[in-house]
Amino acid sequence: MEGEARSQTGWVGRASLLLVVALVAAAAYAVQSRRSLAESLILRQLREAGVADASLRVTAIGPRAAAVRDLRLGDGDLELRELDLGYSAAGLLVGRLDSLRAEGLRVRGRFSGGEVDFGALDAFRAKPAAAAAPARPTRISALRAGRVQVEDATLRLDTDEGSFEASLSVELDEEGRGPVSFRAGELSALDAALRIDVESFAVAGRVWLGPEYLELELDPAPFALALAGKASPLRVAGVTPRIQLRTLPDAREALAVEAGGGELRLPDLGLEAKDVGVELRLDPETLLPTGSLAVGRILDRRPERRFQPLRLETLLTPEDGVLGFEGDLTGVDGRLAVHLRGSHDPTRGAGRAELHLDPLRFEEEGLGPGDVFPLARTLVSSASGSVEAHGEVGWDATGVTGFVDFGLRDLAFQTAAARFEQVNAVVRVDGPWSPRVPKGQLVSMARMDFGLELTNGLVRYGVQQDGVVELESAEWSFAGGTVRTRGAVDLFAEEREILLTVEGVDLAQLLALVNLDGLSGDGRLDGRLPLTLDRRGLRVHDGLIEASEEGGWIRYRPEGGASALGDVGEMALDDLLLALADFHYDHLSLAIDGSEQDAIVVKISLSGANPRHRDGQPYNLNLSVDGRLGDLIRQGTAAYEMPERIEQRLNEIAEGRR
């Protein structure tokens, strides 16, 4: 009996062990079957969505958790190293996960012709609605999960010019709150027309993702990049503003964006912007903003400051898929006001803007050019008159083009070399990069006085990008004749040479300007006045003006003697006065040398005779007169009339037209 009992007990033991093994094997088979079933189900769903090339491994699946490894869609279009899901039966019934963790997500796309191609992932893009179907607003809804953790998620865009790569990490608690960080890679190149080189850019903040609500706050972060189109690369650096983004609880669920405290530096242009901020409402369908953009201070960082600090305020208004903007660029001291207006079409990447500068009215004892443009202090003083401007700027995939027309109306000013009065002109500057003044510009002036007074001037010129002025023609009236010049003048050279040619000067009018009472004459003079302008001022060297071959006459009949003639050598002064009482010359020349700042020496050479003195005895006279040119020449007034073409262009600028 005892042996039989032991035999039965052993059988039960062996049977129990076999049952346990069978149950374990059955459980393992069931688990494996669930994994295989889950993999098959996922792959079938992907195929039905249009993704035929896909693979993955389900490494765990149970009543409360599942794990997926090595998910791949397309030819590297999406790769996910690890995906862990936590759930409950009650949660799944309402479409909610308890937790989601993703690590090693890689998404790759290609940007070309303004479109982004994500390969196999394009199958998940929303299909276009039927033409008759009403447009539905885009909704921003949170992922229905309790805890969310995304680590090392990377997006890569390949282009013909390079690649852009960015990574994202986020961790959310059960309320949808948590930290988020973003980092851009080393290079971003969208197309050949505009290349963006980014060294490295990282920003971090906090996010709140609710069922019907999104709020994102990003902390300020430094950045540095370079923009390169057809022109040389333009370096851009600064600090991003503190950004707050949130959904608005209205029918369209638009996004509200607020940002402030940003900084922007353009070191190549010597510009810096501080207190950059925006208040925008972003339409999720068009992604076009409505709101305002402001810059508290725009500063000139060049050692030779070109302008006073400025402030920018702009309103943005989208319409029919185009972003319109209108604003004001003003001096912080209120002396300068530029009005801006334009639009940008994001589908074409093109736009245009107009700008208009309100007239700046200068006064001798009031506002001067240096008060608005500090650099002008080294060039211009004691200014009066007005300056205004109108311009246009356009941009597209090929680059940026534009112009500004500056209108000078009845401008009077003093430079180190000369005094200018009643200057009227419209000066066009093409740009914006490497600005230049095209040929054919016209400037008229009533008077230019550098010790020698020239009137009724008309100058046609252009300015090259290197600052060289090309004088196509320049002429002034002087003593009944004309003074002309032409050629290239380098504004930045330490020494500048200008050659003035004198044609048809009336001796009678010239002598009327000389501070020597009782002197008159007749004849025509021609010659040349070489000028040199450097840091010491203006100099005349080897100037020579001669009478024509027809000759003429000179009469000198002073009331109080002839002391103004100076040293006349051994010739008796009375005899000289008798000869000059009616002197008919066959040769007359004036040699001129010296500087306006120091002294001008005029050597007069005369040959001829007085037919009623000593039976017409010939005389060769050499006289020398020296002094400041402004003292030798009387200042006259000129009748001046602005050329009709310049007046018409000034009126066009005032009306804000091209």
DAMOMO-V516793 format. One record per backbone hydrogen bond with DSSP energy under -0.5 kcal/mol. NH is the residue of the N-H (numbers start at 1). CO is the residue of the C=O. Records with the same first field share a line. If there is no record, write none. Layout:
NH->CO, CO
//
This chain:
5->1
6->2
7->3
8->4
9->5
10->6
11->7
12->8
13->9
14->10
15->11
16->12
17->13
18->14
19->15
20->16
21->17
22->18
23->19
24->20
25->21
26->22
27->23
28->24
29->25
30->26
31->27
32->28
33->29
34->30
35->31
36->32
37->33
38->34
39->35
40->36
41->37
42->38
43->39
44->40
45->41
46->42
47->43
48->44
49->45
50->46, 47
51->46
52->50
54->52
55->72
57->69
59->57, 67
60->67
62->65
66->85
67->60
68->83
69->57
70->81
71->80
72->55
73->78
74->53
76->74
77->73
78->73
79->106
80->71
81->103, 104
82->103
83->68
84->101
85->66
86->99
87->64
92->88
93->89
94->90, 91
95->92
96->91
97->144
98->86
99->86
100->147
101->84
102->149
103->82
104->151
105->151
106->79
107->154
108->77
109->156
110->117
111->158
112->110, 115
115->112
117->110
118->116
121->118
122->119
123->120
124->121
125->122
133->130
141->139
142->210, 211
145->143
146->97
147->98
148->172
149->100
150->170
151->102, 149
153->168
154->105
155->166
156->107
157->164
158->109, 156
159->162
162->159
164->157
166->155
167->183
168->153
169->181
170->150
171->179
172->148
173->177
176->173
178->207
180->205
181->169
182->203
183->167
184->201
185->165
188->196
190->194
191->194
195->228
196->188
197->195, 226
198->196
199->197, 224
201->184
203->182
205->180
206->217
207->178
208->215
209->176
210->208, 213
213->210
215->208
216->245
217->206
218->243
219->204
223->238
225->236
226->197
227->234
228->195
234->227
235->233
236->225
237->265
238->223
239->263
240->221
242->260
243->218, 241
244->258
245->216
246->256
247->214
248->254
250->248
253->250
255->282
256->246
257->280
258->244
259->278
260->242
262->276
263->239
264->273
265->237
266->271
269->266
270->266
271->266
272->299
273->264
274->297
275->262
276->262
277->294
278->259
279->292
280->257
281->290
282->255
283->281, 288
284->282
287->283
290->281
291->316
292->279
293->314
294->277
295->312
296->274, 275
297->274
298->310
299->272, 297
301->270, 299
302->270
305->303
308->372
310->298
311->330
312->295
313->328
314->293
315->326
316->291
317->324
319->322
322->319
323->344
324->317, 322
325->342
326->315
327->340
328->313
329->338
330->311, 328
331->336
332->309
334->331
338->329
339->356
340->327
341->354
342->325
343->352
344->323
345->350
346->321, 344
348->345
349->345
350->345
351->395
352->343
353->393
354->341
355->391
356->339
357->389
358->337, 356
360->387
361->359
362->360, 385
363->367
366->363
371->368
372->368, 369
373->369
374->372
375->305
376->373
377->374
378->375
379->376
380->376
381->414
384->412
385->362
386->409
387->360
388->407
389->357
390->405
391->355
392->403
393->353
394->401
395->351
396->399
399->396
401->394
402->431
403->392
404->429
405->390
406->404, 427
407->388, 405
408->406, 425
409->386, 407
410->408
411->423
412->384
413->420
414->381
415->418
419->449
420->413
421->447
423->411
424->422, 444
425->408
426->442
427->406
428->426
429->404
430->428, 436
431->402
435->432
436->430
437->463
438->436
441->438, 461
442->426
443->459
444->424
445->457
446->421
447->421
448->454
449->419
450->448, 452
453->451
454->448, 452
455->477
456->446
457->445
458->475
459->443
460->473
461->441
462->470
463->437
464->468
467->464
469->489
470->462
471->469, 487
472->460, 470
473->460
474->485
475->458
476->483
477->455
478->481
481->478
482->503
483->476
484->501
485->474
487->471
489->469
491->467, 489
493->490
496->533
498->531
500->498, 529
501->484
502->527
503->482
505->525
506->479
507->505, 523
510->506
511->507
512->508
513->509, 510
514->510, 511
515->632
516->514
519->516
520->555
522->553
525->505
526->546
527->502
528->544
529->500
531->498
532->539
533->496
534->532, 537
537->534
539->532
540->594
541->530
543->592
544->528
545->590
546->526
547->588
548->524
551->548
552->585
553->522
554->583
555->520
556->580
557->518, 555
565->562
566->563
568->566
571->568
576->572
577->573
578->574
579->575
580->576
581->577
582->579
583->554, 580
584->582, 609
585->552, 583
586->607
587->607
589->605
590->545
591->603
592->543, 590
593->601
594->540
595->599
596->538
597->538
600->627
601->593
602->600, 625
603->591, 601
604->602, 623
605->589, 603
606->621
607->587
608->619
609->584
610->617
611->609
613->610
616->610, 613
617->613, 614
619->608
621->606, 619
623->604
625->602
627->600
631->628
632->628
633->629
634->513, 632
636->634
640->638
647->643
648->644
649->645
650->646
651->647
652->648
653->649
654->650
655->651
656->653
657->652
//
